[in-house]
Amino acid sequence: MSGRGRHLAAVVVCVLVASACTSAADAPRGRAGSAQPDEPTASTTSTAEPAREGEVTLAFAGDVHFEGGVARLLERPRAGLGAIGRTLRAADVAMLNLETPVTLRGRPDPKELENAGDRYWFRTGPRALDVLAAAGVDVVSVANNHAGDYGAVGLQDTLAAGRQRGVAMVGAGRGAAAYAPHVVEVGDLEVAFIAADGVQREGSSDVWSARPGALGTASARGSNAEGLVAAVEAAAARDQLVVVYLHWGKEYESCPTHSQRLLARDLADAGADVVVGSHSHVLGGAGWAGDTLVAYGLGNFVWYHDRQAETGVLSVTLDADGVVQKSWTPARISAVDGRPVPVTGAHRRRAVADFRARQRCTGLATDRGAAQADDPAYESSVRRIDAALAERMRRSHRPGCPVPLRDLRYLRMTHRDFDGRARTGEMVVHRRFTRDVRDLFGRLYAAGFPIARMRLVDDYRADDDLSMAANNTSGFNCRRVAGQTNWSQHAYGEAIDINPVQNPYVRGDRVDPPAGRPFAAIDRSRSAPFRLGVIRNEDLVVKAFDRIGWAWGGYWVSSKDYQHVAARRP
Ligand SMILES: [Zn+2]
């Protein structure tokens, strides 16, 4: 990307949809220009005065709505979002995700999500945009799973409110126009803001994926991602700096999914300078995919509860060749009115370090120019225990074990380690479970769940203590229940232990492995703060095993075996 020229000072560029070229010469700083009223979806432009010659600073934050207690912010819109507004206003352009339609009309969209408890309908009035504008927000993405909550009518009202209130909106339109950028001229630089929604659509209405002639949000799902990539390529070809804001990821999971990583790579290849996103409610890691700065998750930002309170603002400075600097301003969501309140002192230092640490499982590089780790397609294989393998397994399988070797199978499966790198793991399970277990680890891989290592226990002399101490994920081992005489379910090949250090076996004061002690009493509720490799109530690991009829030891009552999942017995 280096070396591309930008000579665009006074030129107003019409992007993608040429019919709606607008002049923004007299637009106020960072505010949307006037698009044609009946084409709310075509690209718009605005201008901003750069703080520094030849550079532009952008600020990004996560999900915002005005439900519940957040609605009280509408009573004093000029107060904006309080102190965090300083960070947003310090940037030439600030952008976040507007997770609500701005409408008092429309009908609730017939959502079809499998679990009725996951269906929510949000909406707010136009004052919400005054709050955001007062806080320094210039551009919002509406490409998310709530912009269509009140149908195309609600989405249309939202876009109209944005034009009236001077907040530029991206990520919705008719057909390909949904991918049209909002372009901001900052001195000699032009920045194109593009947004798309990559999470599961909420229903079959067109509003969840713009089709020709029908108003909807920009989709980044499956082959729709091609429209997004094409928009990025078009903007980059115009020598514009390109920002992509995505709604993506898995709820309550911080590590990126397989599809997020592939999309980030494609967008980087297409010439995006910055790729940011939100949706998962938790912060994700940030780092480099070549010359592209990627921040996988900006979390909730203005939200109606503080169960995932960690949030903040990502500030990014770019010059004509791309990103030159980034910084994280951490904040915590207030339980009272949902505003993010900047944290200070030691809390701030810890929050900044924590944000940095989240890069680890992303596979993103620490330095610009280096590639994101490759994320190959999931692979698995199965075979019988042959003579060579039997020899290798002579410690984990002995005469007298309750299952003969002929009933066991040796699996090789791709997994991602704690550094976000794809590895080939190995595991032995009973032949009854080979297909289920292979599929299951494929699901964990797709979801981005990290597994430290996955080797046969024989690499640890079939000693469970050694295997646990090495944080080894394993299946079959012909052994007794710890401290008892009866066979463990591992001896039948119908149990698996996952990341034993992060998920120790806790009985009274005893914690196995000893290295797991810091994890013995942590919060494992579904909304608990994210920790790498930890299994939590109802999380994707527990659910994936539940689907194959296996139960998690974290639900035991008298003791807790957080690493242990095993087949339910009749
Ligand atoms: Zn176990």
Boltz pocket constraint, residues with backbone or C-beta under 6 A from the ligand:
constraints:
  - pocket:
      binder: B
      contacts: [[A, 490], [A, 495], [A, 496], [A, 497], [A, 561], [A, 563], [A, 564], [A, 565]]
      max_distance: 6.0
